[in-house]
Amino acid sequence: MSWPAVRLCTGTSMPLLGLGTWKARENECYQAVKTALNMGYRLIDTAESYENEKEIGQALRENFAAGLKREEVFVTTKLWLTRFHPDDVLPACQRSLSNLGLDYLDLYLMHCPVAWARGDNLYPVDDNGLPVTLDIHYMETWKAMEKLVDAGLVKAIGVSNFNISQTKEVLTNGRIKPVVNQVESHPYVGCHWLLEYCRANDIVVTAYCPLARPGSKEAKDHGVDMLLQDPVIVEISKKHGKTPAQVCLKWQVQRNVVVVPKSVNPARIQENSQLFDFELSEDDMSAINQLDRNARVVWFLRCKTHPHWPFGEEF
Ligand SMILES: NC(=O)c1ccc[n+]([C@@H]2O[C@H](COP(=O)([O-])OP(=O)(O)OC[C@H]3O[C@@H](n4cnc5c(N)ncnc54)[C@H](OP(=O)(O)O)[C@@H]3O)[C@@H](O)[C@H]2O)c1
């Protein structure tokens, strides 16, 4: 049985649940993707900056050889901030395609609205350790992204970490509409306004860090590391005989938000997939909605002074 999907404004469908792969490297990434595909995952989320596209490509290739059809799997990757100069967009996309061993991407996202200095150093910094930025407006990059659709290299394009004003600008001034905005979302950052805006404009929201990256230093630093121990989440999970992680993920898919939890652990990859045999009640949904406190794991704080830093506006 295939898992539920959302319809994109291009008419194709995107699974509501996928595997996140940030920090999954080399063999553990390859194994995680193989495990996930065998369990029924049909959406894989990666990015040039995760440096694991080749391992994902290998896992996909083997599954294609074993009978999985290309059109049965949805692959998202992202254009990194050092590739935002319009001349760099096509080569970056071609490199990702080659790494993944694919002849088209299902979805290509601009990773963030802030451009960094061109070159192969993914994290260019100055003497003070601050990112060296590039004076390129994201609309210039977007126009180069549109050409990838024209060329048939990508089925759809979208954005990531764009706030409402920035999403609106792409929608208003772009020739091709962004189909997805991928943003951090979990019960502590519900993105209720962004979701309302995106729904009204037929843009699908994908939630990254849907578990608030449990146990990470970033989650602790920003006070979101207790999400899976939150009494509201724990009580709802006990009521349904589910885990707190499953409740956080179910809350997203039940409001038609795509989730891409990352795991390289087979038991947790499976746990995160067991979402489609229970329903949260309206009271459960509203209790979780009320946990929103605009508390996120990812702030791109080193870009805070950049004019396009997205998090000055509440999502
Ligand atoms: N667009 C962007 O800017 C952006 C930013 C961040 C992330 N992302 C995407 O979103 C994906 C998910 O975000 P994330 O990886 O940052 O955070 P996350 O999915 O919220 O959390 C991942 C962490 O949770 C653990 N975990 C997984 N399932 C669990 C469960 N059921 N119970 C307890 N712990 C569990 C994982 O460990 P194990 O691996 O050991 O299970 C891993 O340490 C990324 O992998 C990436 O694909 C996009």
The ligand as a Tripos MOL2 file, in Angstrom:
@<TRIPOS>MOLECULE
LIG
   48    52     1     0     0
SMALL
NO_CHARGES

@<TRIPOS>ATOM
      1 N1         16.1400   23.2400    4.1360 N.am      1 LIG1
      2 C1         16.9230   23.3520    5.1960 C.2       1 LIG1
      3 O1         17.5400   24.4100    5.4460 O.2       1 LIG1
      4 C2         17.0420   22.1870    6.1180 C.ar      1 LIG1
      5 C3         17.6210   22.3730    7.3890 C.ar      1 LIG1
      6 C4         17.6950   21.2860    8.2380 C.ar      1 LIG1
      7 C5         17.1960   20.0450    7.8390 C.ar      1 LIG1
      8 N2         16.6640   19.8750    6.5870 N.ar      1 LIG1
      9 C6         16.1470   18.5470    6.1240 C.3       1 LIG1
     10 O2         15.2260   18.0630    7.0890 O.3       1 LIG1
     11 C7         15.6650   16.8060    7.5800 C.3       1 LIG1
     12 C8         15.2410   16.6140    9.0200 C.3       1 LIG1
     13 O3         15.7860   17.6030    9.8580 O.3       1 LIG1
     14 P1         16.9680   17.3000   10.9060 P.3       1 LIG1
     15 O4         17.7390   16.1290   10.4520 O.co2     1 LIG1
     16 O5         17.7070   18.5590   11.0810 O.co2     1 LIG1
     17 O6         16.1890   17.0280   12.2720 O.3       1 LIG1
     18 P2         15.0990   15.9600   12.7700 P.3       1 LIG1
     19 O7         14.6430   15.0950   11.6730 O.co2     1 LIG1
     20 O8         14.1060   16.7400   13.5440 O.co2     1 LIG1
     21 O9         15.9420   15.1290   13.8250 O.3       1 LIG1
     22 C9         16.9340   14.2180   13.4220 C.3       1 LIG1
     23 C10        17.5220   13.5940   14.6740 C.3       1 LIG1
     24 O10        16.5040   12.8710   15.3810 O.3       1 LIG1
     25 C11        16.8950   11.5220   15.6250 C.3       1 LIG1
     26 N3         15.6630   10.7400   15.4550 N.ar      1 LIG1
     27 C12        15.0890   10.3230   14.2960 C.ar      1 LIG1
     28 N4         13.9440    9.6820   14.5400 N.ar      1 LIG1
     29 C13        13.7800    9.6920   15.8770 C.ar      1 LIG1
     30 C14        12.7730    9.1730   16.7270 C.ar      1 LIG1
     31 N5         11.7220    8.5220   16.2340 N.pl3     1 LIG1
     32 N6         12.9050    9.3530   18.0620 N.ar      1 LIG1
     33 C15        13.9770   10.0030   18.5670 C.ar      1 LIG1
     34 N7         14.9750   10.5170   17.8100 N.ar      1 LIG1
     35 C16        14.8670   10.3630   16.4660 C.ar      1 LIG1
     36 C17        17.9640   11.2360   14.6010 C.3       1 LIG1
     37 O11        18.9070   10.3140   15.0730 O.3       1 LIG1
     38 P3         19.2050    8.9170   14.3050 P.3       1 LIG1
     39 O12        19.6550    9.2440   12.9100 O.co2     1 LIG1
     40 O13        20.2860    8.3120   15.1190 O.co2     1 LIG1
     41 O14        17.9210    8.1430   14.3540 O.co2     1 LIG1
     42 C18        18.6250   12.6010   14.4030 C.3       1 LIG1
     43 O15        19.6180   12.7920   15.3850 O.3       1 LIG1
     44 C19        17.1840   16.8580    7.3750 C.3       1 LIG1
     45 O16        17.8090   15.6040    7.4960 O.3       1 LIG1
     46 C20        17.2480   17.4860    6.0130 C.3       1 LIG1
     47 O17        16.9430   16.5200    5.0130 O.3       1 LIG1
     48 C21        16.5620   20.9460    5.7310 C.ar      1 LIG1
@<TRIPOS>BOND
     1     1     2 1
     2     2     3 2
     3     2     4 1
     4     4     5 ar
     5     4    48 ar
     6     5     6 ar
     7     6     7 ar
     8     7     8 ar
     9     8     9 1
    10     8    48 ar
    11     9    10 1
    12     9    46 1
    13    10    11 1
    14    11    12 1
    15    11    44 1
    16    12    13 1
    17    13    14 1
    18    14    15 2
    19    14    16 1
    20    14    17 1
    21    17    18 1
    22    18    19 2
    23    18    20 1
    24    18    21 1
    25    21    22 1
    26    22    23 1
    27    23    24 1
    28    23    42 1
    29    24    25 1
    30    25    26 1
    31    25    36 1
    32    26    27 ar
    33    26    35 ar
    34    27    28 ar
    35    28    29 ar
    36    29    30 ar
    37    29    35 ar
    38    30    31 1
    39    30    32 ar
    40    32    33 ar
    41    33    34 ar
    42    34    35 ar
    43    36    37 1
    44    36    42 1
    45    37    38 1
    46    38    39 2
    47    38    40 1
    48    38    41 1
    49    42    43 1
    50    44    45 1
    51    44    46 1
    52    46    47 1
@<TRIPOS>SUBSTRUCTURE
     1 LIG1         1 GROUP 0 **** ****
